[in-house]
Every structure is written in structure tokens, then in C-alpha cells.
Amino acid sequence: MTSDTTPRPPFLSSLRCLRCGTEYAPDAIEYVCACRPNVGSDLGTLDVEYDYAAIRSTTSPEQIGADPDRSIGRWWAQLPVQRESLPPLPVGNTPLLHAKRLGESIGLPNLYVKDDGRNPSASFKDRASAIAVARAQEKGSAVVATASTGNAAAALAGQAAAAGQASVIFVPKTAPKAKIAQLLVYGSRVLAVDGSYDDAFDLCVAACAEFGWYNRNTGYNPYMTEGKKTVAFEIVEQLSEFRDRSYELGARSYDSAPLTHNSKLITPNSVFVSVGDGCIIGGVHKGFNDLLALGWIERMPRIYGVQSAGSPALYNAWRDGREIPLPVAATTRADSISVNAPRDPVKALNAVRQSGGAFVLVEDTAILASILPLARLGAVFAEPAGAAAYAGLQRALADGLVGRDETVILINTGSGLKDVPAAMQMTGEPLTIPPTLAAVHRVLQTINNR
């Protein structure tokens, strides 16, 4: 339970259980509803609610756009922390790239890539970790902790270092070395668990309860969704900037595209994002829901969750009409979305079902094969989990789920530098030659003769 002295953000109104509907005052509960029977259960997820009328009367898209702070802090009215509590390491404002060549290669002229690999720790997870550290500081917690396969941990370590906040990280011992290196460099106490991500998750929950640490765990801490939703805010803002620049240049490419205009905000038709635990896709959905509640957009885009065939728990639940997924034995090469038992299933399934989207299943071979076109035609170097979004889009096109005239967003959730071996697996090794022009001539001749 939070302290009575913890400052309450001005527009945070309540927390509501997505399972039983119980509503709590913000200072009455911190993590999950009382209807959640035990640590391993995936029930009792809370949703953070706001006073949208008060937000509308206080700020607007124009005011937010004019804010010189380009980090997620400019969306302060829709966040569950005081703006000044955010760590001094700016998060967000990652580029939205019009991937013309990549789109042309698959017949989608209005394809965009939101490259969240450009965040400070090189992944989407910085958005949530900034909120976690801010809340830990507001509560006066000595330590903030999380379980992660790598990206959430690196994000937390970086944000904690910026704020001078102690952090403890639980990772499965199989986590990629590049991700573990980030944790150690930032100064976090790293505990490599001889087990799965799910084992690390449950151990982190138990340790936080035992030692009074602030728990950042995805799907357990409802405020993590609130950081992740900021990507949706940026997508509509940046799409609108593309439109405005198009008009200034006398172009009319947006006139023929089926986009919704409302003031300066544009809604894409479809958004593709890879899914493991389900918190990112839940955050994407929450962001668009916030914008709808504020009246700043007119409709919800269809949201597509992409899962590996080696980690299909949420896809299976969606396919079978289940509310809670059955655990699987995850084996995917895309470690960031390798999950046996998703920890945020309710929000993930709601995101797809309520938006009219779908879950899309792709093989690991398709995920790895997507790394190269994303880089060579879209100029985005993605780790396997990020590349999964593009693999899912191709599957959706083949299945007729997406129209060729749609405006489509791919969210890259992490930089390819997080998993260099995966990239090298697709490219192969460079040619080694002696330091002579003759050797260069021989190589060029071989290439030309192919």
C-alpha cells in the first residue's frame, strides 16, 4: 500500500480490476487486485483510470506539441507520476520513419516504422522503466527491482542510474550477454536465475514482498502500461506531422489514404507489435483508448499482436476464445518475447479483440529473415523480437487481413545490437582479404560474375 504522503498526480482518479471490476482509490492499492489468488496467477490485473474531462480542460494536442520537452514528460497530464519525478534521462520521441522502399517491396506505400530501438537503453522498455523509477522515488523506496529477459532490466538499470536509485535485476541465466552487460555497466545488482523467465518473475515478486522493494514487473505493476502507452501518443502526433509537411510541400498523398483526421491528430489503420507477456500491446491499446476518451482521435486502429510459433500462449488463447491462456513451453529464438505464461494476458487479449485486430503467428525462420529487409530497405536494425512485427505484417498481408491502401505502423521494440549473434546468423561473416588492390579486384570480379 502506498504512503499517505505519496504525491498523487492531478488527473489520476482510480484503479479498476479487469477481472472482477473492483475500483480502488489510487493510494489504496499498488499492484494487483485482491481477487488474484497467488503470485503465479494471471488474474487481478489493474487498469489505471484518469479524469479525462479535467485533462481536456487543462491541455491539448497543440499545447503538448509546443512543449520544448520532447520526452514522455510532455504527456504529464496522462501519466501516473509527477512530471518532475521522471528520471533525467529523456525517454520517448523516437522516430517514426516512412519506410517507402520497404513498403514498396510488399505493396504498402503507407508503411511506417516506429523505431523504439532509439530509446536510451535501446528498447521500448525505457518508457515503462522511467515510470517505475519515478514511482519508486515518490514512494521513498530504497530499491526498485524487476524480472526480465534483458530489455526491461537494461531499461530499469539505465533509468535507475540516472536517478541515483538502487536496483536489483532478476534474469534467466540464458539472457543474451549484450543485455546483461548493460545491467552491470549501469551498476545494478544482477541475479542470474538458474531457470526460466517465469521463475525469475516469481522470485522477484517474492523478494520485493520480503524486502520491501518497489516491483517493476510487467503485468504485476499496473503503472507500467502507462509508460508504454506513450508510444501511441507519439504515433498519432508524428503521423500528423507527416501530413502537415505534405500539405506544405503541395503534395496530397494523404488525401487518397483512408486516414481519420481530427484537429492535428491522425489515426493509422493498423499497428503491428510483437508480443510476449502482453504488456506492450496492452500499453499501445491503452494509449489509443486515452486519446479516444479525450476526443483527440475519432477511432481505434486495428491492433495486431505477433507471436512466435515457439511462444504462442496468447495466440492460442485468442484462437480458442479463452480469457486466460494456457502455459506453453517457450522455445523461440526471439528471447524478448519468449514466455511460458504471459503475465498481462487480459490487456493483451483486450487490445486485439476490442480493436478488431488479430493475433498472428510466425515461425522463427520468418522472424530472423525479417531482420535484413528491415535494415536494408527500412534502415532499422531490429533484434528478433522487433523484426517479428514485420514478419507478422507479411503474414497478415498473405491472409488478407490488411489492405494495400492502408496506413500501417510497425513498432520495433529493440535494437539489433541487443542480439548481434542473430544478425550475424543472417548475414554471415565478412570476407577476409589481404591488404592489396588486387584482392579487391578479385572480389569485385567474383561479385560481377554471379
C-alpha positions in Angstrom: 0.0 0.0 0.0 1.3 3.5 -0.8 2.1 6.0 1.8 -0.4 8.8 2.6 2.4 11.2 1.9 3.0 9.9 -1.7 2.1 12.8 -4.0 -0.9 12.0 -6.3 -0.7 13.1 -9.9 -3.5 15.6 -10.5 -5.6 13.6 -13.0 -5.2 10.0 -11.7 -8.6 9.0 -10.5 -8.7 5.3 -9.6 -7.6 1.8 -10.4 -10.1 -0.8 -11.6 -9.7 -4.6 -11.7 -10.1 -6.0 -15.2 -11.3 -9.3 -13.7 -13.8 -8.5 -11.0 -14.4 -4.8 -11.6 -13.5 -3.7 -8.1 -12.4 0.0 -8.1 -9.7 1.3 -5.8 -8.6 4.8 -4.8 -5.0 5.3 -6.1 -3.5 5.2 -2.6 -5.4 2.1 -1.6 -3.5 -0.5 -3.7 -0.2 -0.7 -5.6 0.0 -3.9 -7.7 -2.9 -6.4 -8.2 -6.5 -6.9 -7.1 -7.3 -8.9 -4.0 -9.1 -11.3 -6.3 -5.7 -12.5 -7.5 -5.3 -15.7 -5.5 -1.5 -16.2 -5.7 1.8 -14.9 -7.1 1.7 -17.2 -10.2 -1.9 -16.3 -11.1 -2.5 -14.1 -14.1 -5.7 -12.7 -12.7 -6.5 -9.4 -10.9 -4.8 -7.1 -13.3 -5.5 -3.4 -12.6 -6.2 -0.6 -15.1 -5.3 2.9 -14.3 -8.1 5.5 -14.9 -8.0 9.3 -15.3 -10.3 12.3 -15.1 -10.4 12.9 -18.9 -12.7 15.9 -18.6 -10.2 17.6 -16.4 -7.3 16.7 -18.7 -9.2 18.2 -21.7 -9.8 21.4 -19.8 -6.1 21.7 -18.9 -4.2 20.7 -22.0 -4.5 20.0 -25.8 -2.6 18.4 -28.6 -1.4 21.9 -29.6 0.0 22.7 -26.2 1.7 19.3 -26.0 3.2 19.8 -29.4 4.6 23.2 -28.4 6.3 21.9 -25.3 10.0 22.2 -25.7 10.5 18.9 -23.7 10.2 16.2 -26.3 10.4 13.3 -23.8 7.3 11.5 -22.4 7.2 14.2 -19.8 5.2 16.4 -22.2 2.3 14.0 -21.7 2.4 14.7 -18.0 -1.4 15.0 -17.7 -1.9 11.4 -18.8 0.8 9.9 -16.6 0.6 8.4 -13.0 3.6 10.3 -11.7 4.6 13.9 -11.1 6.4 15.3 -14.1 9.4 16.4 -12.0 9.8 12.8 -10.6 10.8 11.4 -14.0 14.5 10.5 -14.2 16.7 13.0 -16.0 17.4 10.6 -18.9 14.9 11.5 -21.6 12.7 8.7 -22.9 10.5 8.7 -26.0 10.3 10.9 -29.1 11.7 8.0 -31.1 11.5 8.5 -34.8 8.5 7.4 -37.0 10.1 6.5 -40.3 8.1 6.5 -43.6 9.6 3.2 -44.9 8.9 3.9 -48.6 11.3 1.3 -50.0 10.3 -1.4 -47.6 6.7 -0.6 -48.2 7.1 -0.7 -52.0 8.7 -4.1 -51.7 5.5 -5.6 -50.3 3.0 -3.2 -52.0 2.3 -1.0 -49.0 3.1 2.7 -49.9 1.9 4.0 -46.5 4.2 1.8 -44.3 5.8 3.4 -41.2 8.3 2.0 -38.6 8.2 3.4 -35.1 11.8 2.7 -34.1 11.9 2.4 -30.3 15.3 0.9 -30.5 16.5 4.6 -30.4 15.5 4.9 -26.7 18.3 5.4 -24.2 18.9 1.7 -23.4 17.9 0.8 -27.0 14.5 -0.6 -26.3 10.8 0.2 -25.9 11.1 -0.8 -22.2 12.6 2.6 -21.2 9.0 4.0 -21.4 7.8 1.8 -18.5 11.1 1.9 -16.6 11.0 5.7 -16.4 7.6 5.5 -14.7 8.8 2.7 -12.3 11.8 4.7 -11.1 9.6 7.9 -10.7 7.1 6.0 -8.6 9.8 4.3 -6.5 11.3 7.7 -5.8 7.9 9.2 -4.9 7.3 6.4 -2.5 10.8 6.6 -1.0 11.6 3.0 -1.9 15.3 2.1 -1.3 15.4 -0.4 -4.1 13.4 -1.0 -7.3 13.5 -4.5 -8.8 12.3 -6.4 -11.9 12.5 -9.7 -13.6 13.4 -9.6 -17.3 14.8 -11.5 -20.2 17.0 -8.4 -20.7 15.4 -5.3 -22.2 13.2 -4.3 -19.3 16.2 -4.9 -17.0 18.5 -2.8 -19.1 15.9 0.0 -19.2 15.4 -0.1 -15.5 19.2 -0.2 -14.8 19.7 2.9 -17.0 16.8 4.9 -15.6 17.8 4.0 -12.0 21.4 5.0 -12.7 20.2 8.4 -14.0 18.1 9.0 -10.9 20.6 7.6 -8.3 18.2 4.8 -7.5 19.4 1.4 -6.3 18.1 -1.5 -8.4 18.1 -5.3 -8.3 17.6 -7.3 -11.5 16.5 -11.0 -11.8 17.3 -12.5 -15.2 17.3 -16.1 -16.5 20.9 -17.1 -16.9 20.3 -17.7 -20.6 19.7 -13.9 -21.2 21.9 -12.5 -24.1 25.3 -11.3 -22.9 24.8 -7.9 -24.5 21.8 -7.3 -22.4 23.4 -8.5 -19.2 26.4 -6.2 -19.9 24.1 -3.2 -19.9 22.9 -4.1 -16.4 26.3 -4.5 -15.0 27.7 -1.3 -16.6 24.8 0.8 -15.2 25.6 -0.6 -11.7 22.6 -2.8 -11.0 22.8 -5.8 -8.7 22.2 -8.6 -11.2 21.0 -12.1 -10.1 21.1 -14.7 -12.8 18.4 -17.2 -12.1 19.1 -20.9 -13.0 15.6 -21.2 -14.5 13.2 -19.6 -16.9 11.9 -16.1 -17.1 8.8 -17.2 -15.3 11.0 -18.5 -12.4 12.8 -15.1 -12.3 9.4 -13.3 -12.3 8.0 -15.2 -9.3 11.3 -14.9 -7.4 11.3 -11.1 -8.0 7.7 -10.8 -6.7 8.6 -12.8 -3.6 11.8 -10.8 -3.0 10.0 -7.5 -3.3 7.4 -8.6 -0.8 10.1 -9.9 1.6 12.4 -6.9 1.5 10.0 -4.0 0.7 11.4 -3.2 -2.7 9.4 -1.5 -5.4 8.3 -4.0 -8.0 8.5 -3.0 -11.7 7.4 -6.4 -13.0 5.4 -6.3 -16.2 1.8 -7.4 -15.8 2.0 -7.1 -12.0 2.6 -3.4 -11.7 -0.3 -1.7 -13.5 1.6 1.6 -13.9 4.0 0.0 -16.4 1.2 0.1 -19.0 1.0 3.9 -18.5 4.6 4.4 -19.7 4.2 2.1 -22.6 1.0 3.8 -23.8 3.0 6.9 -24.7 4.1 5.2 -27.9 0.5 5.6 -29.2 0.5 9.3 -28.4 3.7 9.8 -30.4 2.5 7.8 -33.4 -0.6 10.0 -33.9 1.4 13.1 -33.3 4.1 12.1 -35.8 1.7 10.9 -38.4 0.1 14.3 -38.2 3.5 16.0 -38.7 4.0 13.9 -41.9 0.6 15.2 -43.1 1.3 18.8 -42.3 4.7 18.6 -44.1 3.0 17.0 -47.1 0.5 19.9 -47.3 3.3 22.5 -47.0 5.1 20.9 -50.0 1.9 20.9 -52.1 1.6 17.1 -52.0 -1.7 15.4 -51.5 -0.6 11.8 -50.7 -2.8 11.7 -47.6 -5.9 12.7 -49.5 -6.2 9.3 -51.0 -5.2 7.4 -47.9 -8.0 6.2 -45.6 -6.9 8.2 -42.6 -9.0 9.8 -39.9 -8.3 13.5 -39.2 -9.2 15.2 -36.0 -7.6 18.6 -35.3 -3.9 17.7 -35.8 -4.1 14.0 -34.9 -4.2 11.2 -37.4 -5.0 7.6 -36.6 -3.3 4.8 -38.6 -5.4 1.9 -39.9 -3.3 -0.9 -38.4 -0.5 -1.3 -35.8 1.8 -4.4 -35.6 3.8 -5.2 -32.5 5.5 -8.3 -31.2 4.0 -9.9 -28.0 5.4 -11.9 -25.2 4.0 -11.1 -21.8 1.4 -8.8 -23.3 2.2 -5.5 -21.6 3.5 -3.6 -24.6 0.4 -4.4 -26.8 -1.8 -3.6 -23.8 0.0 -0.2 -23.5 -0.5 0.5 -27.2 -4.2 -0.1 -26.8 -4.4 2.0 -23.6 -2.8 4.9 -25.4 -5.3 4.9 -28.2 -8.1 4.4 -25.7 -6.9 7.5 -23.8 -6.9 9.6 -27.0 -10.4 8.4 -27.8 -11.6 9.3 -24.3 -10.1 12.7 -24.7 -11.8 13.2 -28.1 -8.4 13.8 -29.8 -8.9 10.9 -32.3 -12.0 9.5 -33.8 -11.4 5.8 -33.9 -9.3 2.9 -32.7 -6.8 1.4 -35.1 -6.7 -2.4 -35.5 -4.0 -3.8 -33.3 -2.2 -6.9 -34.4 -0.1 -8.9 -31.9 2.7 -11.0 -33.4 3.8 -14.1 -31.6 6.5 -16.7 -32.5 5.2 -20.2 -33.1 7.8 -21.1 -30.4 5.9 -19.0 -27.8 2.2 -18.9 -28.8 0.3 -18.8 -25.5 -1.7 -15.6 -26.3 -2.2 -16.6 -29.9 -3.7 -19.9 -28.7 -6.0 -18.2 -26.2 -7.2 -15.7 -28.9 -7.7 -18.5 -31.4 -9.6 -20.7 -28.9 -11.7 -17.8 -27.4 -10.1 -18.2 -24.0 -9.9 -15.4 -21.4 -6.7 -16.8 -19.8 -4.0 -18.5 -21.9 -2.7 -22.0 -21.0 1.0 -22.0 -20.4 3.4 -23.3 -23.1 7.0 -24.4 -23.2 8.5 -21.4 -25.0 11.4 -22.1 -27.3 11.6 -19.1 -29.6 14.9 -17.6 -30.7 13.4 -14.1 -30.1 14.2 -14.1 -26.4 12.4 -10.8 -25.6 9.0 -12.5 -26.4 9.9 -15.9 -25.1 7.3 -16.5 -22.3 5.7 -19.7 -20.9 2.9 -18.0 -19.0 2.1 -14.4 -20.1 1.7 -12.0 -17.2 -0.5 -9.4 -18.8 -2.9 -11.6 -20.8 -6.2 -9.6 -20.1 -4.8 -6.4 -21.5 -3.2 -8.1 -24.4 -6.3 -10.0 -25.5 -8.5 -6.9 -25.0 -6.2 -5.0 -27.2 -6.7 -7.3 -30.1 -10.4 -8.2 -29.6 -11.6 -4.7 -28.8 -9.7 -3.1 -31.7 -10.9 -5.6 -34.3 -7.3 -6.8 -34.8 -5.9 -10.3 -34.6 -3.0 -12.3 -33.2 -0.6 -13.5 -35.9 1.7 -16.5 -35.6 5.0 -16.6 -37.4 7.9 -19.1 -37.4 11.3 -18.2 -36.0 12.7 -18.6 -39.5 10.4 -15.8 -40.7 11.4 -13.6 -37.7 15.1 -13.9 -38.4 14.6 -13.4 -42.1 12.8 -10.1 -41.4 15.9 -8.6 -39.9 17.6 -8.0 -43.2 14.8 -6.2 -45.2 14.0 -4.0 -42.2 17.6 -2.9 -42.2 18.4 -2.8 -45.9 15.1 -1.3 -47.1 13.8 0.4 -43.9 17.2 1.4 -42.3 16.1 -0.1 -39.0 18.3 -2.5 -37.2 16.0 -4.7 -35.1 16.6 -7.5 -32.7 14.5 -10.6 -33.4 11.5 -9.5 -31.3 11.4 -6.2 -33.1 11.7 -7.9 -36.5 8.8 -10.1 -35.6 6.4 -7.2 -36.2 7.5 -7.2 -39.9 7.2 -10.9 -40.2 3.6 -10.6 -38.8 2.7 -7.9 -41.3 3.8 -10.2 -44.1 1.7 -13.0 -42.7 -1.3 -10.7 -42.3 -1.0 -9.5 -45.9 -0.9 -13.0 -47.2 -4.0 -13.8 -45.2 -5.9 -10.7 -46.5 -6.1 -9.0 -43.1 -4.6 -5.7 -44.3 -5.5 -3.7 -47.3 -2.8 -2.4 -49.7 -4.1 1.2 -49.3 -3.9 1.2 -45.5 -1.6 3.2 -43.3 0.3 0.6 -41.3 2.7 1.1 -38.3 5.3 -1.4 -37.3 6.8 -1.0 -33.8 10.4 -2.0 -33.5 10.7 -2.8 -29.8 14.5 -3.2 -29.6 17.8 -2.5 -31.3 19.6 -5.3 -33.2 22.7 -4.5 -31.1 20.9 -6.4 -28.3 21.4 -9.7 -30.1 24.3 -9.4 -32.5 24.6 -13.2 -33.0 21.1 -13.3 -34.5 22.1 -10.6 -37.0 25.3 -12.4 -37.9 23.4 -15.6 -38.3 21.5 -13.9 -41.2 24.4 -12.0 -42.8 27.3 -14.5 -42.4 30.9 -13.4 -41.8 32.7 -10.7 -43.8 35.2 -11.6 -46.5 38.8 -11.6 -45.3 41.3 -10.4 -47.9 45.0 -9.3 -48.0 45.6 -5.6 -48.0 46.0 -5.2 -51.7 44.1 -3.7 -54.6 44.5 -7.0 -56.5 42.4 -8.7 -53.8 39.7 -6.1 -54.1 39.7 -6.6 -57.9 39.3 -10.3 -57.4 36.3 -9.9 -55.1 34.6 -7.4 -57.4 35.1 -9.7 -60.3 33.6 -12.6 -58.4 30.6 -10.5 -57.4 30.1 -9.2 -61.0 30.2 -12.8 -62.4 27.4 -14.0 -60.2 
